[in-house]
């Protein structure tokens, strides 16, 4: 089963304030904030351990490209829509010095709203013609 969203830092602060200042039980706090008792209990326990309301940084592989490099890639695509992802990855390497596989190039473009479509060779005939 996947992990659900964790509580916001403001909600965590409310949990701690209600527990320590007002002396409410975790069940009462959960009912008042309309959250599960387990989420409230975890938020309070994590606050006692770390003495902060923020989340710990998550693990994971770091991205190969920065947001600035992604914008450069988007500019390359907009100048010539007919380029393949292989050619784009080579051009991106020439411009930014970043060697990324074509699949990653497609993923970066999908995140920016540019989906893979075949560009038409000429525009449609208008209704005037």
Backbone bond lengths (Angstrom), bond angles and torsions (degrees), N, CA, C in turn:
res aa  C-N    CA-C-N  psi(-1)  N-CA   C-N-CA  omega(-1)  CA-C   N-CA-C  phi
1 X - - - 1.442 - - 1.519 108.54 -
2 X 1.328 117.85 136.37 1.446 122.28 -177.84 1.512 112.92 -74.46
3 X 1.315 113.96 162.57 1.456 119.46 -179.27 1.525 108.89 -85.49
4 X 1.322 116.13 133.32 1.462 121.04 -179.40 1.524 109.45 -81.41
5 X 1.321 115.93 170.92 1.456 120.34 177.18 1.518 109.97 -62.84
6 X 1.318 115.65 141.94 1.458 119.05 177.98 1.530 109.29 -87.39
7 X 1.306 115.72 168.00 1.463 120.74 -177.99 1.519 110.83 -70.53
8 X 1.303 115.75 147.62 1.451 122.67 177.40 1.528 109.48 -67.98
9 X 1.334 116.81 155.98 1.467 119.78 -177.81 1.527 111.99 -64.53
10 X 1.337 117.95 -30.56 1.471 119.51 177.94 1.524 110.85 -69.22
11 X 1.331 116.64 -37.79 1.463 120.46 177.95 1.526 109.82 -67.18
12 X 1.326 116.38 -38.74 1.466 119.71 176.94 1.520 111.07 -61.78
13 X 1.322 115.86 -41.08 1.468 119.37 178.27 1.525 110.44 -63.73
14 X 1.329 116.99 -38.44 1.467 120.22 177.34 1.523 110.98 -64.26
15 X 1.325 116.75 -39.85 1.466 120.73 179.26 1.522 110.14 -60.38
16 X 1.328 116.15 -47.67 1.466 120.28 -178.28 1.521 110.63 -65.67
17 X 1.339 116.92 -41.23 1.464 120.05 -179.65 1.526 111.00 -64.56
18 X 1.318 117.08 -43.80 1.464 119.78 179.74 1.532 111.64 -66.13
19 X 1.306 116.59 -33.57 1.464 119.94 -179.03 1.530 111.19 -75.68
20 X 1.334 116.44 -47.90 1.462 119.46 -172.90 1.523 113.28 -84.70
21 X 1.317 118.32 -38.54 1.467 120.23 -176.09 1.523 110.92 -84.91
22 X 1.323 116.42 -50.07 1.472 119.27 -177.51 1.523 113.07 -88.00
23 X 1.327 117.20 -18.50 1.453 120.50 178.37 1.515 114.28 73.38
24 X 1.328 117.63 26.84 1.467 121.06 178.97 1.527 110.40 -74.66
25 X 1.313 115.73 155.48 1.464 120.02 175.54 1.530 109.03 -79.10
26 X 1.331 115.27 164.18 1.465 119.57 -179.35 1.524 111.40 -64.45
27 X 1.330 117.80 -34.28 1.466 120.76 177.26 1.525 111.12 -64.42
28 X 1.329 117.20 -43.15 1.466 120.72 179.23 1.528 111.37 -65.48
29 X 1.328 115.82 -40.07 1.471 120.07 178.38 1.528 109.86 -63.51
30 X 1.325 116.73 -42.40 1.466 120.95 -179.79 1.522 111.01 -62.35
31 X 1.328 117.07 -41.12 1.466 120.28 178.67 1.519 110.99 -67.71
32 X 1.333 116.41 -40.36 1.461 120.62 -177.35 1.536 111.50 -67.37
33 X 1.327 116.74 -41.02 1.469 120.98 -178.19 1.531 113.11 -89.37
34 X 1.344 116.47 -5.28 1.465 122.67 -179.07 1.529 111.54 58.83
35 X 1.327 114.36 46.33 1.466 122.77 175.59 1.520 107.49 -124.73
36 X 1.310 116.46 164.72 1.463 118.76 178.88 1.528 110.20 -72.68
37 X 1.328 114.99 153.37 1.461 119.53 -179.33 1.524 110.61 -64.25
38 X 1.315 116.11 -35.81 1.460 120.40 -179.06 1.535 111.00 -66.51
39 X 1.331 117.60 -39.92 1.466 120.90 178.40 1.523 110.31 -64.54
40 X 1.340 116.14 -41.49 1.467 120.66 178.66 1.526 109.80 -65.33
41 X 1.310 116.41 -42.55 1.465 121.12 -179.87 1.530 110.73 -62.45
42 X 1.340 116.82 -44.45 1.466 120.41 178.56 1.517 111.66 -64.12
43 X 1.328 117.59 -40.95 1.460 121.06 -179.98 1.523 110.58 -62.29
44 X 1.321 116.67 -42.92 1.465 120.43 -179.11 1.532 110.73 -68.95
45 X 1.327 116.52 -40.26 1.463 120.73 -179.73 1.531 111.00 -65.14
46 X 1.334 116.77 -41.89 1.465 120.31 179.25 1.520 111.29 -66.80
47 X 1.336 116.30 -33.13 1.461 118.98 176.83 1.529 110.64 -67.23
48 X 1.315 117.40 -39.23 1.463 120.32 178.68 1.531 111.45 -66.09
49 X 1.330 117.05 -34.87 1.464 120.72 -179.35 1.522 112.31 -74.04
50 X 1.334 116.77 -46.58 1.464 120.14 -172.13 1.522 113.87 -104.99
51 X 1.330 118.00 -12.70 1.466 123.76 -179.50 1.535 111.88 58.18
52 X 1.324 116.72 34.92 1.457 121.88 176.82 1.528 108.83 -145.78
53 X 1.331 116.13 164.68 1.462 120.67 -179.28 1.525 112.24 -102.36
54 X 1.313 117.71 -9.73 1.464 120.90 -176.50 1.524 110.79 -84.54
55 X 1.337 115.36 161.38 1.457 121.20 179.40 1.520 110.26 -83.15
56 X 1.316 115.61 157.64 1.458 120.53 173.49 1.527 108.25 -74.57
57 X 1.330 117.94 150.26 1.463 118.70 176.28 1.522 110.70 -66.15
58 X 1.315 115.97 142.16 1.461 121.58 -178.01 1.523 110.23 -84.24
59 X 1.311 114.82 155.91 1.455 119.36 176.79 1.527 108.51 -86.03
60 X 1.294 116.62 169.23 1.456 120.93 178.26 1.513 110.31 148.85
61 X 1.303 114.74 162.69 1.450 119.48 -178.83 1.521 109.58 -73.95
62 X 1.338 118.22 134.04 1.464 119.81 179.17 1.528 111.40 -70.29
63 X 1.324 115.60 150.10 1.465 120.82 179.71 1.522 110.34 -68.32
64 X 1.341 115.60 148.08 1.460 120.00 179.21 1.523 111.15 -79.34
65 X 1.322 116.54 -29.68 1.462 119.54 -176.16 1.520 110.28 -118.65
66 X 1.326 114.44 154.35 1.457 120.15 176.35 1.525 108.88 -91.93
67 X 1.323 116.69 172.21 1.467 120.43 178.29 1.524 110.90 -64.30
68 X 1.318 116.75 -34.60 1.461 120.67 178.94 1.530 110.52 -64.78
69 X 1.324 116.90 -42.46 1.461 120.56 178.33 1.528 110.96 -66.41
70 X 1.321 117.06 -33.35 1.467 120.52 176.57 1.526 110.95 -65.40
71 X 1.329 116.65 -38.58 1.473 119.71 177.23 1.525 110.71 -66.26
72 X 1.335 116.83 -35.52 1.466 120.65 176.14 1.526 110.04 -62.16
73 X 1.318 116.41 -42.34 1.467 120.77 177.55 1.524 110.72 -61.22
74 X 1.313 117.00 -41.96 1.467 120.44 179.84 1.524 110.47 -62.78
75 X 1.345 116.48 -39.50 1.462 120.16 177.60 1.524 111.09 -63.71
76 X 1.328 117.26 -38.65 1.469 120.51 177.25 1.523 111.20 -61.53
77 X 1.318 116.71 -39.80 1.464 121.10 -179.10 1.517 110.82 -69.76
78 X 1.324 116.71 -41.54 1.466 119.83 -176.83 1.526 110.84 -66.53
79 X 1.342 117.98 -33.21 1.462 119.27 179.26 1.527 111.84 -67.57
80 X 1.337 117.58 -35.84 1.464 120.50 177.62 1.525 108.47 -142.51
81 X 1.327 116.03 103.43 1.465 121.28 -174.83 1.515 113.34 -73.25
82 X 1.318 117.92 -16.15 1.456 120.83 -171.71 1.529 113.62 -89.73
83 X 1.328 118.07 0.78 1.462 120.99 -178.43 1.526 111.10 -72.68
84 X 1.325 115.71 143.45 1.466 120.03 176.98 1.525 109.42 -82.26
85 X 1.309 115.90 168.12 1.464 119.37 -178.53 1.529 111.30 -69.30
86 X 1.334 117.86 -29.05 1.471 120.24 176.48 1.521 110.56 -64.58
87 X 1.323 115.42 -47.42 1.465 119.70 -179.91 1.527 110.07 -66.05
88 X 1.327 116.37 -39.06 1.464 119.79 178.54 1.521 111.69 -62.64
89 X 1.327 117.60 -39.32 1.462 119.27 179.80 1.526 110.75 -66.46
90 X 1.344 117.43 -36.20 1.467 120.29 176.61 1.524 111.08 -67.38
91 X 1.346 116.46 -43.95 1.467 119.61 179.58 1.522 111.17 -64.64
92 X 1.313 115.59 -39.10 1.465 120.57 178.81 1.528 110.31 -63.14
93 X 1.345 115.49 -35.36 1.464 120.15 176.98 1.527 110.13 -66.76
94 X 1.350 116.83 -40.17 1.465 120.50 179.22 1.525 111.65 -66.15
95 X 1.328 116.49 -40.84 1.470 120.77 -176.32 1.525 111.54 -77.13
96 X 1.322 116.63 -50.83 1.463 119.86 -172.21 1.511 115.30 -106.28
97 X 1.337 117.81 -5.66 1.451 120.32 -178.93 1.515 113.77 71.91
98 X 1.326 116.58 23.40 1.459 121.19 -175.81 1.522 108.84 -116.92
99 X 1.324 117.00 115.81 1.458 121.48 -178.53 1.524 109.05 -94.86
100 X 1.337 115.54 108.06 1.461 121.78 -176.90 1.525 108.38 -125.95
101 X 1.323 117.99 139.88 1.472 120.59 178.60 1.533 112.33 -63.00
102 X 1.338 117.00 154.28 1.469 120.55 -179.59 1.528 113.77 -57.60
103 X 1.321 117.72 -34.08 1.470 120.72 178.94 1.528 110.48 -62.98
104 X 1.331 116.98 -39.91 1.470 120.45 177.83 1.525 110.75 -67.48
105 X 1.338 116.45 -35.39 1.467 120.14 176.60 1.522 109.72 -61.51
106 X 1.344 116.79 -45.08 1.464 120.14 179.16 1.524 111.02 -62.66
107 X 1.335 116.74 -39.55 1.464 120.28 179.07 1.524 111.35 -64.09
108 X 1.330 116.82 -42.27 1.470 120.63 179.43 1.533 110.58 -63.08
109 X 1.326 116.15 -40.42 1.467 120.20 -179.77 1.524 110.95 -69.99
110 X 1.328 117.70 -36.88 1.464 120.42 176.92 1.517 110.80 -63.39
111 X 1.329 117.50 -38.92 1.469 121.00 178.40 1.525 111.23 -63.21
112 X 1.334 116.71 -29.53 1.459 120.85 -179.02 1.523 112.30 -91.24
113 X 1.325 116.98 5.90 1.460 120.47 175.49 1.512 114.47 89.69
114 X 1.322 118.29 10.67 1.462 121.53 178.56 1.525 108.11 -103.48
115 X 1.314 116.28 100.76 1.458 120.94 -177.74 1.518 110.33 -90.29
116 X 1.321 116.56 154.06 1.456 121.49 -177.48 1.513 111.84 -72.40
117 X 1.296 116.79 109.85 1.456 122.85 176.00 1.525 107.75 -136.02
118 X 1.314 116.70 153.03 1.455 120.63 176.87 1.522 107.98 -81.77
119 X 1.330 116.59 126.84 1.457 120.94 -179.83 1.526 109.28 -74.95
120 X 1.333 116.57 138.76 1.462 119.97 179.42 1.523 109.47 -75.26
121 X 1.345 115.93 151.10 1.455 120.00 -175.85 1.521 112.06 -78.58
122 X 1.322 116.54 -31.36 1.464 118.95 178.93 1.523 108.46 -143.60
123 X 1.313 117.62 156.58 1.468 119.74 -177.88 1.526 111.84 -70.07
124 X 1.320 116.15 158.33 1.453 121.37 176.17 1.528 110.13 -64.66
125 X 1.328 115.97 153.67 1.461 120.53 177.38 1.521 108.03 -73.43
126 X 1.322 116.02 132.70 1.462 119.42 -177.92 1.528 110.21 -77.77
127 X 1.326 116.70 166.35 1.461 121.49 -178.88 1.526 111.66 -69.98
128 X 1.330 116.90 -21.39 1.471 120.34 179.45 1.528 110.06 -66.65
129 X 1.334 116.64 -37.58 1.468 120.14 -179.95 1.507 109.68 -76.66
